[in-house]
């Protein structure tokens, strides 16, 4: 299967797409611009600038959004008011990257070094009451956190490892029992963002791989969607019936004129449905 181009190149580093009826459709981040983009019905993006970095976001159950910004979290109200929570670290060489909302209403997001230094990042959990805990340390490029349909498993990428890992997850114990779910050869790209469909399939964006792969719940590769841009960053299901797969791409480290469709959003209809976006309860 080959994805269709949905938009012109509209981002430098498009990431973190999320479909929510509360937003009227698709939102994503242009990470290094610090912007959140809302895709309107006519395909034209509406940009809202938030911070030096806008890394990931999810809907809030009370309306608005929770957003990972450069060194922590922020809460956006329905009227657009942004409340920045206390910074989690002072090191200017580390920033937030990717995350997701857990079944208990918390929001997890991981960090990384701007220079991609090995082990410089961590994975944080923002509880609905605003407290923050560190769930993992020694992470290099934290990416792609999403839960299985029943909420008992969480899939996670630390991109340079070339693996998709899976954890057991429960509200009282969090992430436990980390193990390899799938391995991706370096020649095929690097595991970036991911999403999970209603059948438990795991869809993984391949940065520098020009594709999105689906792995069965058993970790078997069973679908590949080709994308006409090499730096594929993330994917999510959306549309009224959650049957469309929206795919983001990046122009990071590309020369002018190189990979001309990079930065576009792509779309595919792979024949399965996604899961509704989980919300942050804070």
MARMI-865241 format. One record per residue: x, y, z of N, C-alpha, C, O in turn. Coordinates in steps of 0.05 Angstrom, whole numbers, plus 5000, padded with zeros to 4 digits. Example, Ala and Ser with C-alpha at 12.3 -4.5 7.8 and 13.67 -1.06 7.14 Angstrom:
! MARMI-865241
526448865156524649105156526449345156528549345169 525749555142527349795143525850015157526850235161 
***
This chain:
! MARMI-865241
501749765000500050005000501850255000503950255012 500850464987502350714986500550944996498250964988 501651105014500151325025499851545005501551584987 497651695007497151924989498052175004497852195028 498952374988499652625000497152785006495552834988 496852865031494453015040494953315039493153465031 497353405046497953695046500553745032502153565027 501053995026503654085018505554055042504654005064 508154095037510054095060509354335079509754565071 508254285102507254495120508754495146508254675163 510554305150512054305175515054265169515754165148 516754365187519554295186519954025199521353855188 518753985223518953725236516253655247515753695271 514453555230511853475238511953235256513453045250 510453235277510453015297507853005312506153185310 507452785326505352755346502552805337501052945351 501652695314498852745305496852615324497352395333 494652755329492552645346489852735334489452975328 488052545331485352615321483452615345483352425361 481952835349480052845370477553005361477853225350 475152895364472753045358472553305373471353505364 473753305397473653555414475153785400474554015405 477053715383478553915368477453955340478354135325 475453795333474353815306476153675285475853735261 477953505293479653365274482453315283482953225306 484353375265487153305269488753535280488553765270 490353485301492453665310495053515309495253275312 497153675306499953575307501753795315500854025319 504253735319506253935327508253975304508953785291 509154225301511554285286513654335307513954555317 515154125314516554105340518454335345518354475365 520354385326522454585331521354865327522655055337 519054895314517755165313516255225338515655465343 515755025355514255065379511255115374509955235390 510255015351507555065343505854815344506754595339 503254855350501154655346499654735321498854965318 499154535303497654575279495054435281494954195288 492854575274490254455271489554445242489554655229 488954205231488254175203485354215199483654065210 484554425184481754485179480654305157482154165144 478054325153476654155133477754205105477754025088 478654445099479754505072482754435070483954495049 483854315091486654235090488654445097491054395097 487654685103489454905111490054895140488254885156 492554905148493254885177492955155191493555365179 491955145215491955385233494155345254494055145268 496055525255498255505273497855655299496855885299 498655535321498655675347501455625359502255405364 502855845365505455825377505255795407503755945420 506755595418506555545447509155595462509055715483 511455505451513855505467516255475447515855455423 518655465458520955405441520755135428521555105405 519554945442519054675432516154605438515154655461 514654495419512154365424512454075415512554015391 512653895434513553615429511353415425511553245408 509253435441507053245440504653365454504953545470 502253255447499853355460497653145460497752965444 495853175479493453005480491153175490491553375504 488653085484486353235494486153215525487153025537 484953415537484353405566481353335569479753425552 480653185589477953105592476153345598473753345592 477253565609475753805615475753995591474554215593 477053925570477254095546480054215545481354245565 480854285520483554385516485454155512484753945501 487954195521490053995516492154005537492554205551 493553775540496053765555498253765534498053615514 500353915538502453945518505153905531505654005553 506953755518509653735527511253965513511353975488 512354145529513954355518516954295524517554075532 518654495520521554435520522454275544523854075542 521854375568522954255593520754175612521154175636 518454105602516354015619513654005606513453935582 511554085621508854055612507354325614508154495629 505254355598503554585599500654485595500154285582 498754635606495954585603494654805587494855035594 493254725566491754925550488754895557487654685556 487555125563484655135568483155155542484255195521 480555125544478755145521479055405506478855415482 479555625521479855885509482655945498483156165489 484455745500487155775490489155875511491555885505 488255935535490056015556491955795562491155565566 494555855564496655655568497855695596498755915602 497755485612498955495639501455305638501155065635 503755425642506255255642506655155670506655305690 507054895672507654765698510654805703512254865685 511554755728514454805735516254635717515654405711 518454755709520454615693521454365708521854375732 521954155693522853905705525953885706526953725722 527354045691530254045692531254315681529754465668 533754375687534954635679536854605656537454815644 537654365649539654325628538554415601536554295591 539654625588538654715562539254525540538254565517 540854315545541454125524539553895522539953715505 537453895538535453685538532653795533532054015543 531053655517528353745511526453505511527253275510 523853565513521853365511521653275482522453415463 520553025478520252925451517452805447515752955436 516852565454514352435447513052325471514352275491 510352285469508952175492506152085485505352085462 504652005506501951915502500451905528501551905550 497751895526496051885550495451595557494851435540 495651535583495251265593492351215600490751405603 491550965603488750905610487751025636485351045640 489551085654488751205680488551505679488151635700 488751625655488551915653491052075657490952315658 493351935661495852075664497052115636496152005616 499152275634500552345609503452285612504752395630 504452105596507352035596508652185573507552205551 511052285578512652395556515652365562516452385585 517152305541520052255545521752485533520852635516 524152505543525952715535528352595520528652355518 530052775510532452695495534352935494533453165498 536852885490538753095486538453215458537953075439 538853475456538853605429541053475412540653445387 543253385424545353265409545052955407546852825398 542752855417542152575417544252405432544752175425 545352525453547252385470545952135482543752135491 547451915482546451665492545751685522547351775538 543251605528542351595556541751865569541351875593 541552085553541152345565538152395572537552585587 536352235563533552275567532352105588533551915599 529852175595528252025615525352015605524552165587 523751845617520851835612519451925637519851815659 517652125634516252245656513352185655512152135634 512052175679509152135681507952375695508652435718 506152515681504652735694501952625703500352545686 501552615729498952515740496852725737497452965735 494252645738492152845736492253065758491253285754 493453005781493653205802496053385799496553565816 497553355777499853525771502453435781504553555774 502653215796505153115805506552965782505252855765 509252975783510852855761512752655773514052715794 512952425761514852215769516552135746515652155723 518952035751520651935730520151635728520551485748 519451535704518751255700521051095688521350865694 522751225672525051095660527351295659526851535656 529751205662532151365658533951235637533451005629 536051375629537951265610536851235582537751065566 534851395575533551385548535151565529536151775538 535351495504536751665485534851835468535052075469 532951705453530951855438528251725444527551525432 526851845464524351725473522151775453521652005445 520851565444518851585422516651385426516951175439 514351445413512351255406511051105428511050855428 509851235448508651085470505551065466504251275464 504550825465501650785462500850515474502550335476 498350495482497350265497495650075480494550165460 495549825488493849625474490949695479490349855497 489149575463486249635466485249585494483549735504 486249385508485249335535486849475557486249455581 488849625549490349795567492449645584493549765602 492849385579494749235596497549235586499349145600 497949325561500649335549501249615539499449755530 503749695540504649945529507049905511508949765518 506850015487508949985466510650235466509550465468 513250205463515150425467517550395449518550175446 518550615438520950615422523050805435522551035440 525450695439527850865443529350835417530750635412 528951035399529551005371532250875364532250685347 534450955375537050835367537350545373539150415362 535650435390535850145396535049975372535749735370 533450085354532349935331530249735340529649555325 529049775363527049595373524449735379524349975385 522249585377519749665390519549495415519549245413 519349615438519149465463516249465473514649645465 515549285490512949275502513249235532515049085542 511549375547511449355576508749235584506749275570 508649105607506149065620505449335634507249485642 502849395636502049645649499549595666497649465657 499449715689497049715706497149975723499350085728 494850075731494750335745496550345770497750545775 496650125785498150135810501150095807502650175824 501949965785504749895782506150045759508650045758 504650155741505850295718507150105699506049885693 509350185687510750035667512549825679514449895694 512149575673513849355684514349155662512949145641 516348985666516748755648517548825620516548705601 519249025617520049105590521448875575523048735585 520548855549521748645532521448725503519948905496 522848595485522848655457520248555444519548315447 518848725429516448655414517148605385516148415373 518848775373519648745345522348885342522949075356 523948785323526548895317526448995288525348865270 527749225283527849345257530749385248532249515263 531449275225534149305216534749595209533049735199 537249675214538049955210537550035181536850265175 537949855162537549915134534649985127534150105107 532749905144529949955139528950205152526650285148 530550345168529750585181529850555212530650345222 528950755226529050765255526250805266524750975257 525550645286522850665298522350935311523751005330 520351075302519651345312516951325327516651165345 515051495319512451485332510951235325511551095305 508951165341507250935336504450975345503851155361 502650815335499850805344498950515344500250345333 496650465356495550195359492650195348491150385353 491949995332489249975322487449815340488349705360 484849795333482949675350483249375352482049245369 484749255333485348965334487948905349488748675351 489249115360491749075374494249085357496449035367 493949155331496249185314497749445320496549645327 500349425318502149655325503349765299504749625285 502750025294503650165270505950345277505750515294 508250295264510750425272511750595248512150495226 512250855253513351025233516450985232517750965252 517450955208520350905204521751155194521551235171 523151285212524751525205527051435188528451235194 527551565166529551495146528851225132530651105120 526351145135525450895122523250935102522650745087 522051175101519951225081517551035083516450965063 516750955107514650765110513450765138514650865157 511050645140509850575165509350275164508350175144 510150135185509749845187507649775208507449905229 506049565201504249455221505349185231506149015215 505349155257506048895269503648785283502248935297 503148525280500848405293501248405323503448465332 499148345339499548335368501748135376502748155399 502447945359504547755365507347865356509347725360 507448105345509948215336510848135308513248165302 509048035292509647955265509048175245506748285245 510948245228510448455208508348355188508748135176 506148505184504148415166502948625147501148565132 504048865148503249085130505349295128506649355148 505749405104507649625100506249835083505149775062 506250085093505250305077507550475069508950585086 508050505043510150665033509350965033507051035028 511351135040510851425041512951565024515251495024 511951755008513751894989515452115002515752324990 516352065026518252235040519752055059518551875071 522352095062523951905077523651915107523651715120 523452165117523552195147520652185158519452385163 519651945160516951905171517151895201518751745213 515452065214515852115243513751985261514351895283 511251985252509051895269506551835253506351905230 504651705266502151645253499851625273500351565297 497351665265495051635282492651585265492551665242 490751445276488151405263486251625268486251735290 484651695248482751915251480551895230480151695217 479052115228476652115211474252035228474651925250 471952075217469452025232469251735242468151685263 470351545226470251265233472951145242473150905245 474851325245477551245254478851035235480250855244 478351055209479350865190481650985173482850845157 482151245176484351365161486851395178486651465202 489051325166491651345180493051605171493851625147 493451795189494852045183497752005190498451905212 499552095173502452045175503952305173503552455154 505652365192507252615192510152555183511152335185 511452765172514152735162515752985169514653185179 518352965164520253175174522153265151522853105133 523053515154525153615136527853655152529653775141 527953555176530353595192532753485178532753265167 534953645177537553575165537453525135539253405124 535453635122535253605092536153875080535654085090 537553845057538354085042535954185026534054045021 536054435018533954555001533654394976535654334962 531154314970530554164946530853864950529953704932 531953774972532253484977529653374989528453505006 528853144979526453014989524153214989523153295011 523153304966521453534964518753514978517553714985 517753274983515153244997515453225027513453205041 517953215037518353205066517053445079517253675069 515853395102514353605116511353605110509853755122 510553435091507753405084506353205104507753055117 503753215104502153015118501152825096500252915075 501252565102500252365084497952215097497552235121 496452065080494051925090493751665076494451635052 492851455091492351195079489851085093489151165115 488550895079486250755091486850455091486150315071 488050355112489050085111487149855117487849625117 484549925123482649705126482149625155480849425159 483249765174482749715202481949985215482350195203 480849975239480150225253482050275276483250085287 482350525282484050605305482450615331480150545332 483850695351482650735378482151035383483851195374 479951105396479651385403481951485420483151345436 482751745415484951855431484251855460482151955469 486151745476485751765506486252045515487752195503 484952115537485052395546486552415573486752215588 487752645577489052705603486852805622485352985615 486852695646484652755665485252995682483553055700 487453135678488053365695487053625684487453835696 
***
